[in-house]
Amino acid sequence: MMKDCYVIMAILQENRTETAPKVQDILTRYGCHIRVRLGLHDAGLEHCANNGLILLQLCGNPIPVRELETELQAVPGVKVKHMELDFQ
C-alpha cells in the first residue's frame, strides 16, 4: 500500500440515475486524492438496479475526508461511510 493511502470510503447511491451527475462532479473535484475507484451495481440484460455502491481508496496528506463526506452527504439519496486503516 502506498504511503498516506489509508482511507477507504463507501458511497451508496439510492437512485444513481438521479444522483450520478452530482456525485461525479464532486468526485472529479477530489480526483487528486482518489487512488482507486470501484463502482458496483446489480446489472444484467433483463434488470439493471438503480442503486449503486462506489468504493474509494483515498490518498494524500492531509486527506480531505470530512469535506468530501460532507459534500457527498448533501446530495439527496447518497449515504457515505469511511474507515481509516492502521496496520501498526
C-alpha positions in Angstrom: 0.0 0.0 0.0 1.3 3.5 -0.9 2.2 5.9 1.9 -0.8 8.1 3.0 -3.4 5.9 1.3 -5.1 4.6 4.4 -8.7 5.8 4.0 -11.5 3.6 2.4 -14.8 5.3 1.6 -18.1 3.7 0.6 -20.7 5.8 -1.2 -24.2 4.4 -1.5 -26.4 5.9 -4.2 -30.1 5.0 -3.7 -31.1 6.5 -7.1 -28.0 6.5 -9.1 -29.6 7.8 -12.4 -30.5 10.9 -10.4 -27.5 11.3 -8.2 -24.7 10.2 -10.6 -24.1 13.6 -12.2 -23.7 15.4 -8.9 -21.6 12.6 -7.3 -19.4 12.5 -10.4 -18.9 16.3 -10.2 -17.8 16.1 -6.5 -15.5 13.1 -7.1 -13.9 14.9 -10.0 -13.0 17.9 -7.8 -11.4 15.5 -5.3 -9.8 13.4 -8.1 -6.2 14.0 -7.0 -7.0 12.2 -3.7 -8.6 9.1 -5.3 -6.2 6.3 -6.0 -8.8 3.6 -6.6 -12.5 3.9 -7.6 -14.7 0.8 -7.9 -18.4 1.1 -8.9 -20.8 -1.8 -8.1 -24.4 -2.2 -9.1 -26.6 -5.2 -10.0 -26.6 -5.2 -13.8 -27.9 -7.6 -16.4 -29.8 -7.7 -19.7 -33.2 -8.0 -18.0 -32.6 -5.9 -14.9 -30.3 -3.0 -14.0 -30.6 -1.8 -10.4 -31.0 1.9 -9.8 -28.9 1.8 -6.6 -25.2 1.5 -6.6 -22.1 1.4 -4.4 -18.8 3.2 -5.1 -15.7 2.2 -3.1 -12.8 4.6 -3.0 -9.2 4.4 -1.7 -8.2 7.9 -0.8 -4.6 9.2 -0.6 -2.8 12.4 0.4 -1.5 14.3 3.3 -3.9 15.5 4.5 -6.8 13.7 3.0 -9.9 15.9 3.0 -12.2 13.1 4.2 -14.6 15.3 6.1 -15.0 17.8 3.3 -15.6 15.1 0.7 -18.0 13.2 3.0 -20.0 16.4 3.8 -20.4 17.3 0.1 -21.5 13.8 -0.9 -24.0 13.6 2.0 -25.6 16.9 0.9 -26.8 15.1 -2.3 -30.3 13.6 -1.6 -30.2 9.8 -1.7 -26.5 9.5 -1.1 -25.1 7.9 2.1 -21.4 7.8 2.9 -19.2 5.8 5.4 -15.4 5.7 5.7 -12.8 3.9 7.6 -9.1 4.5 8.3 -6.7 1.6 8.1 -3.9 1.4 10.6 -1.6 -1.7 10.4 0.9 -0.6 13.0 
